[in-house]
Amino acid sequence: MQSPRAHVIEKIVLLEHSMTQILGALLNIDVASSVALGNKNASLPLFQKVQLIKELGITPDAISADIVMLVEIRNKFAHVYEIDSFSEYFKRLPSTEQKSKKAKFLTNFNQDTTSSDEEVILSSCFDLLCLKVGLWLNAELKNATDKLIVQDKKDYVIEEIRSFDHEKHSLEHLLETTKNVVKEIPINETFYNPLPENN
């Protein structure tokens, strides 16, 4: 059976992978060859990736708070030998934080907590929190990837127009070569709608 430490580290490594992919997509960086985002010794630490995602403005406050909590838990399990269980993690928090952080963590568990083993409940809360954050990250990764695809299509159309040579080709030829790509680009409603008239 996997130890709580191994379980925590494995789950957060998976979430970190998703964060790295999102950053790569949003910043148009090839993760595989990147020094900052790749698997090199100089790559950004997890907490800096979290901060970068937060500063890009894509994470709702609640998700940011959940990610920070998961990273804090992961760091304690990874770096403090004595913390080998979730119960021990909460016991070792500063006394001013113990009650509020544990209560917030337990909001992920909607069952009766009086009849179950505390460690089982806390472990379940961790898994549910990882699932919640993981689902959000996967949705955001798809969104970021879709935006990249749309941007590539826009770039293609712009370059076709920019390189258009009216002496060699007709306007009809330009429209013919770009119309299918243009159809695949979603309409930007704020740009498309006419500006309100001034009174």
Phi, psi and omega per residue, in radians:
M1 nan 2.449 -3.096
Q2 -1.253 2.426 3.114
S3 -1.286 2.724 3.085
P4 -0.966 -0.664 -3.135
R5 -1.088 -0.853 3.141
A6 -1.102 -0.672 -3.137
H7 -1.096 -0.826 -3.133
V8 -1.082 -0.856 -3.079
I9 -1.099 -0.738 -3.136
E10 -1.101 -0.758 -3.132
K11 -1.113 -0.740 -3.083
I12 -1.291 -0.554 3.055
V13 -1.036 -0.705 3.127
L14 -1.138 -0.747 3.113
L15 -1.160 -0.679 3.114
E16 -1.086 -0.676 3.106
H17 -1.017 -0.779 3.127
S18 -1.114 -0.721 3.115
M19 -1.067 -0.733 3.134
T20 -1.086 -0.747 3.130
Q21 -1.121 -0.689 3.110
I22 -1.099 -0.821 3.129
L23 -1.055 -0.734 3.104
G24 -1.045 -0.764 -3.130
A25 -1.199 -0.775 -3.101
L26 -1.185 -0.631 -3.082
L27 -1.703 0.052 -3.140
N28 0.973 0.873 3.134
I29 -2.008 2.329 3.040
D30 -1.333 1.846 -3.039
V31 -1.030 -0.706 -3.074
A32 -1.045 -0.603 -3.104
S33 -1.817 0.024 -3.070
S34 -1.383 2.414 3.031
V35 -1.323 -0.749 -3.076
A36 -1.258 -0.630 -3.054
L37 -1.922 -0.195 -3.092
G38 -1.370 -2.826 -3.084
N39 -1.718 0.504 -3.110
K40 -1.580 2.885 -3.136
N41 -1.082 -0.482 -3.096
A42 -1.551 0.098 -3.091
S43 -1.196 2.729 -3.102
L44 -1.073 2.411 3.030
P45 -1.198 2.830 -3.071
L46 -0.950 -0.831 -3.051
F47 -1.113 -0.594 3.099
Q48 -1.209 -0.590 3.053
K49 -1.126 -0.725 3.114
V50 -1.055 -0.810 -3.140
Q51 -1.091 -0.708 -3.127
L52 -1.131 -0.769 3.099
I53 -1.072 -0.722 3.128
K54 -1.103 -0.780 -3.099
E55 -1.234 -0.374 3.056
L56 -1.283 -0.171 3.040
G57 1.337 0.402 -3.097
I58 -1.727 -0.259 -3.071
T59 -1.711 2.228 2.997
P60 -1.081 2.690 -3.090
D61 -0.961 -0.724 -3.106
A62 -1.106 -0.731 3.126
I63 -1.189 -0.700 3.087
S64 -1.010 -0.783 -3.141
A65 -1.111 -0.707 3.117
D66 -1.119 -0.757 -3.133
I67 -1.118 -0.754 3.130
V68 -1.068 -0.739 3.124
M69 -1.073 -0.774 3.138
L70 -1.109 -0.697 3.134
V71 -1.159 -0.710 3.106
E72 -1.071 -0.763 3.123
I73 -1.090 -0.826 3.135
R74 -1.014 -0.774 -3.123
N75 -1.088 -0.705 3.130
K76 -1.169 -0.771 3.117
F77 -1.113 -0.641 -3.080
A78 -1.353 -0.503 -2.967
H79 -2.055 -0.198 3.133
V80 -1.995 1.915 -3.040
Y81 -0.989 -0.694 -3.053
E82 -1.214 -0.356 3.137
I83 -1.493 1.753 -3.129
D84 -2.185 0.216 3.088
S85 -2.694 2.828 3.120
F86 -1.203 -0.634 3.094
S87 -1.039 -0.764 3.135
E88 -1.152 -0.644 3.105
Y89 -1.006 -0.869 -3.100
F90 -1.221 -0.576 3.093
K91 -1.089 -0.576 -3.044
R92 -1.578 -0.021 3.031
L93 -1.196 2.678 3.049
P94 -0.970 2.494 -3.047
S95 -0.989 -0.535 3.140
T96 -1.223 -0.340 -3.083
E97 -1.853 -0.345 -2.993
Q98 -0.905 -0.975 -3.013
K99 -1.137 -0.835 -3.063
S100 -1.184 -0.728 -3.126
K101 -1.186 -0.690 3.135
K102 -1.170 -0.734 3.135
A103 -1.082 -0.756 3.115
K104 -1.102 -0.728 3.139
F105 -1.090 -0.712 -3.093
L106 -1.251 -0.239 3.097
T107 -1.126 -0.268 3.105
N108 -1.374 -0.112 -3.077
F109 -2.032 1.883 -3.046
N110 -1.675 0.448 -3.138
Q111 -1.901 2.974 3.060
D112 -1.190 2.160 -3.076
T113 -1.677 -0.008 -3.052
T114 -1.382 -0.477 -3.019
S115 -1.776 -0.011 -3.074
S116 -1.902 2.800 3.083
D117 -1.167 2.285 -3.062
E118 -1.001 -0.741 -3.095
E119 -1.119 -0.670 3.112
V120 -1.119 -0.745 -3.142
I121 -1.114 -0.847 -3.116
L122 -1.111 -0.684 3.100
S123 -1.131 -0.698 3.094
S124 -1.120 -0.714 3.096
C125 -1.053 -0.750 3.121
F126 -1.062 -0.814 -3.132
D127 -1.090 -0.725 3.137
L128 -1.159 -0.670 3.114
L129 -1.158 -0.712 3.078
C130 -1.094 -0.702 3.121
L131 -1.106 -0.805 -3.141
K132 -1.047 -0.862 -3.131
V133 -1.159 -0.720 3.139
G134 -1.059 -0.742 3.114
L135 -1.110 -0.730 3.112
W136 -1.117 -0.785 -3.136
L137 -1.068 -0.742 3.132
N138 -1.109 -0.715 3.111
A139 -1.143 -0.711 -3.133
E140 -1.200 -0.621 3.091
L141 -1.113 -0.751 3.100
K142 -1.082 -0.754 3.134
N143 -1.075 -0.789 3.140
A144 -1.137 -0.698 3.123
T145 -1.159 -0.733 3.105
D146 -1.060 -0.710 3.124
K147 -1.103 -0.679 3.111
L148 -1.106 -0.739 -3.137
I149 -1.095 -0.764 3.123
V150 -1.099 -0.730 3.138
Q151 -1.106 -0.697 3.090
D152 -1.047 -0.703 3.136
K153 -1.165 -0.717 3.103
K154 -1.095 -0.758 3.131
D155 -1.057 -0.705 3.138
Y156 -1.059 -0.840 -3.113
V157 -1.109 -0.764 3.137
I158 -1.070 -0.763 -3.136
E159 -1.168 -0.614 3.072
E160 -1.105 -0.753 3.131
I161 -1.173 -0.765 -3.111
R162 -1.067 -0.668 -3.082
S163 -1.602 0.106 -3.109
F164 -1.085 2.229 3.125
D165 -2.005 1.814 -3.054
H166 -1.181 -0.268 3.112
E167 -1.374 -0.483 -3.121
K168 -1.674 -0.577 -3.046
H169 -2.290 2.717 3.075
S170 -1.524 2.869 3.072
L171 -1.073 -0.605 3.115
E172 -1.074 -0.661 3.110
H173 -1.098 -0.744 3.117
L174 -1.083 -0.807 3.135
L175 -1.104 -0.679 -3.136
E176 -1.130 -0.696 -3.082
T177 -1.345 -0.313 -3.076
T178 -1.962 -0.254 -2.976
K179 -1.060 -0.693 -3.120
N180 -1.162 -0.649 3.107
V181 -1.211 -0.731 3.132
V182 -1.037 -0.699 3.133
K183 -1.078 -0.487 -3.103
E184 -1.476 -0.159 3.134
I185 -1.531 2.127 -3.138
P186 -1.100 2.608 3.129
I187 -1.316 2.304 3.038
N188 -1.511 1.814 -3.017
E189 -1.046 -0.670 -3.102
T190 -1.180 -0.543 3.114
F191 -1.425 -0.655 -3.028
Y192 -1.264 -0.693 -3.101
N193 -1.198 2.423 3.132
P194 -1.152 2.628 3.111
L195 -1.193 2.564 3.115
P196 -1.119 2.522 -3.135
E197 -1.298 2.498 3.066
N198 -1.360 2.414 3.122
N199 -1.478 nan nan
